[in-house]
Amino acid sequence: MDNGLLDTILHPHHDKPAWTNWAKNQSCHPTEIFNPETLEELTKIVFMAKADGKKIRCAASGHSWSSSSVTDGYLVVVNKMEKVHTPIWDNDLKSWTVRIETGVLVKDLDDKLRQNDPPLTLPSNVVLDSVRYGGVLSLGCHGAATKTRTLPDLVSEVTIIDANGDLNTFSEAKNPEEFAAATVNLGLLGVIYTYTLRVEPMFNLKVMWEHVPGIVPYLRQQANERFDRFEAIRKKYDPNGMFMNATFAGILGH
Ligand SMILES: Cc1cc2nc3c(=O)[nH]c(=O)nc-3n(C[C@H](O)[C@H](O)[C@H](O)COP(=O)(O)OP(=O)(O)OC[C@H]3O[C@@H](n4cnc5c(N)ncnc54)[C@H](O)[C@@H]3O)c2cc1C
């Protein structure tokens, strides 16, 4: 890549960077806001943060109401990491899969999957198509169907750059425990680079309204179990808290 362009991305010129989420209930003034386009740029940002003693938070479309992107350190906006690889049939998983970069829009993946032969889709998805997979999967978003699980349950592999700048690959086959935490990482394990998602041939949908008894306690129990497993793994990949902020430190009991 052109060194001048890389320099502009890594050293953006601004007076006072500011970030606000979509709902405008969260805002912050990071030291720097980065808009990387490649793995090389992402990795350099992590090295710079390490050298400067800065913490990193990430943001995608900014539709979360939570403070998960709020920082006075480095903010990495992943919206230019938008590559969608060609879907493949995975013989081990007995499923179609598609590998995507973290900043891919829900709408864009939908459009690309439709163009495949056969046309493909996710079995369930969030209602908004202007959000991005990094945001949707990191925070464990639910879909809009009762017979499917959360969207992170569709992930078969995730790659994350950790606090040392190393790219780690998490998959169920490699280490189910770490993989479970990596899929719903709350942005605390590092910067997500790619996800591989299980997708399926398009199907007809029937919409029904029905009360599902006991769904809230069930979801709460699922969340608590994931949370405990996650914290143990976070400490391994981010021992010095480069990806933590005050809010998450509070939530995780630090
Ligand atoms: C009108 C509206 C409707 C919604 N409908 C639904 C719905 O139907 N179902 C549902 O479950 N949710 C729904 N949501 C919630 C929304 O889907 C989530 O807040 C989702 O996280 C937003 O995605 P985003 O791209 O805006 O992510 P952002 O809000 O930009 O990011 C969320 C977090 O993801 C993490 N993150 C993102 N990218 C990376 C990365 N590369 N590396 C590390 N961490 C990363 C960061 O911690 C970041 O703070 C809705 C929200 C709105 C405003």
The ligand as an ORCA input file, in Angstrom:
! r2SCAN-3c Opt
* xyz 0 1
  C     -33.703      0.783     15.514
  C     -32.895     -0.386     16.049
  C     -33.349     -1.689     15.819
  C     -32.622     -2.791     16.314
  N     -33.096     -4.064     16.092
  C     -32.418     -5.128     16.611
  C     -32.862     -6.483     16.395
  O     -33.820     -6.732     15.673
  N     -32.177     -7.483     17.016
  C     -31.097     -7.235     17.797
  O     -30.532     -8.164     18.368
  N     -30.633     -5.981     17.968
  C     -31.279     -4.940     17.412
  N     -30.796     -3.670     17.604
  C     -29.535     -3.511     18.309
  C     -28.370     -3.478     17.293
  O     -28.506     -4.515     16.364
  C     -27.073     -3.691     18.052
  O     -26.880     -2.606     18.908
  C     -25.866     -3.866     17.131
  O     -24.743     -4.030     17.957
  C     -25.667     -2.666     16.237
  O     -24.683     -2.940     15.271
  P     -23.721     -1.770     14.808
  O     -23.106     -2.167     13.498
  O     -24.431     -0.480     14.829
  O     -22.638     -1.869     15.956
  P     -22.019     -0.707     16.879
  O     -23.077     -0.173     17.755
  O     -21.260      0.247     16.054
  O     -20.985     -1.576     17.712
  C     -21.385     -2.354     18.802
  C     -20.154     -2.907     19.494
  O     -19.612     -3.992     18.749
  C     -18.217     -4.089     19.036
  N     -17.485     -4.181     17.763
  C     -17.904     -3.840     16.525
  N     -16.969     -4.137     15.610
  C     -15.919     -4.656     16.289
  C     -14.641     -5.162     15.900
  N     -14.226     -5.227     14.630
  N     -13.830     -5.631     16.878
  C     -14.200     -5.591     18.180
  N     -15.401     -5.144     18.593
  C     -16.251     -4.696     17.658
  C     -17.821     -2.867     19.848
  O     -17.737     -3.230     21.209
  C     -18.998     -1.931     19.610
  O     -19.197     -1.043     20.701
  C     -31.451     -2.560     17.070
  C     -30.961     -1.251     17.244
  C     -31.671     -0.174     16.736
  C     -31.153      1.233     16.941
*
